[in-house]
């Protein structure tokens, strides 16, 4: 990887790190880091295999989908600088069911595709090995 590609790749990792420290992360405060036509791919983790387009669609899904607006905590554990457009992150997710009060925890992977400083594609993998393989690592 050349110096320009390496610098772009490192910048992308910093963009992704910044998303995780913001309140509501990618569905809220980080909207300025999302391309208007960003795609969110949940086909690996939800049975209905949804791919959503746009930040508003994800916010609506967050409020009405499986977690019904319950606070979700994302704890990034490891960042992988895949190439000049892709960052893979191993993430520990915890949520307490809004109605049930039951705690659910899961270890997943988030795959970010970034172009011109904006997230254009975001995929959640329920299986980290699958994500690692898909990233070519």
C-alpha positions in Angstrom: 0.0 0.0 0.0 1.4 3.4 -1.0 1.9 6.3 1.3 -1.3 8.1 0.1 -3.4 4.9 0.5 -1.8 4.3 3.9 -2.7 7.8 5.1 -6.2 7.5 3.7 -6.6 4.1 5.4 -5.4 5.5 8.8 -7.8 8.4 8.4 -10.6 6.0 7.9 -9.8 4.1 11.1 -9.9 7.5 12.9 -13.3 8.3 11.4 -14.6 4.9 12.6 -13.1 5.4 16.1 -14.8 8.8 16.3 -18.2 7.2 15.5 -18.0 4.9 18.4 -17.3 7.7 21.0 -20.4 9.7 19.9 -23.7 9.4 21.7 -25.9 7.1 19.6 -22.9 6.4 17.4 -23.7 5.7 13.7 -27.5 6.1 14.2 -27.3 9.5 15.8 -24.6 12.0 16.3 -22.4 10.6 13.5 -24.9 11.4 10.7 -22.4 14.0 9.3 -20.1 11.1 8.6 -22.7 9.2 6.6 -23.2 9.5 2.8 -26.8 10.5 2.0 -27.4 7.2 0.3 -25.5 5.1 2.8 -26.5 1.4 2.9 -26.8 -0.5 6.2 -26.7 -4.2 5.6 -28.2 -6.4 8.4 -28.6 -9.5 6.2 -26.1 -11.5 8.4 -27.8 -10.8 11.7 -31.6 -10.5 11.1 -33.8 -13.2 9.6 -35.6 -10.8 7.3 -32.3 -9.8 5.8 -32.8 -6.1 5.6 -30.6 -3.6 3.7 -31.6 -0.1 4.7 -30.7 3.1 2.8 -30.1 6.4 4.6 -29.5 7.5 8.2 -33.2 8.1 8.7 -34.1 4.6 7.8 -31.7 3.3 10.3 -32.9 5.6 13.1 -36.5 4.4 12.3 -35.3 0.7 12.4 -33.6 1.4 15.7 -36.8 2.7 17.2 -39.2 0.2 15.7 -37.1 -2.9 15.0 -36.1 -5.8 17.3 -34.8 -3.5 20.1 -37.7 -1.1 20.1 -35.5 1.9 21.0 -33.8 0.2 24.0 -30.3 1.8 24.6 -27.6 -0.3 22.9 -24.0 0.0 23.9 -21.3 -0.7 21.4 -17.8 -1.4 22.8 -15.2 -1.6 20.0 -12.6 -4.3 20.9 -10.3 -4.3 17.8 -9.9 -2.3 14.6 -8.6 -3.9 11.4 -7.3 -1.5 8.8 -8.3 -3.7 5.8 -7.5 -1.4 2.9 -7.9 2.2 1.7 -11.8 2.0 1.9 -12.5 -0.7 4.5 -12.3 -0.8 8.3 -13.5 -3.9 10.1 -14.2 -3.6 13.9 -14.8 -6.4 16.4 -17.5 -5.0 18.7 -19.1 -6.2 21.9 -22.8 -5.2 21.9 -25.0 -5.1 25.0 -28.6 -4.1 25.3 -31.3 -4.3 28.0 -34.7 -5.0 26.6 -36.9 -2.0 27.0 -40.0 -3.9 28.1 -38.4 -7.1 29.5 -35.4 -5.7 31.3 -33.5 -8.7 30.0 -29.8 -8.1 29.2 -28.5 -9.4 25.9 -24.9 -9.4 24.9 -23.2 -10.4 21.7 -19.8 -10.2 20.0 -20.2 -9.0 16.4 -18.2 -7.4 13.6 -18.9 -4.1 11.9 -17.6 -3.6 8.4 -17.3 0.0 7.2 -16.7 1.2 3.7 -15.6 4.8 3.6 -15.2 7.0 0.5 -14.2 10.7 0.6 -14.5 10.7 4.4 -18.1 9.4 4.4 -19.4 6.0 5.4 -21.1 4.6 2.2 -21.7 1.1 3.4 -22.0 -0.5 6.8 -22.5 -4.3 7.4 -23.1 -6.1 10.6 -21.8 -9.7 10.9 -23.1 -11.9 13.7 -20.1 -14.2 13.1 -16.6 -12.6 13.4 -14.9 -15.4 11.4 -17.3 -14.8 8.5 -16.5 -11.1 8.7 -12.8 -11.7 8.7 -13.1 -14.0 5.7 -15.2 -11.6 3.8 -12.6 -8.9 4.4 -9.9 -11.1 3.0 -8.0 -11.2 6.3 
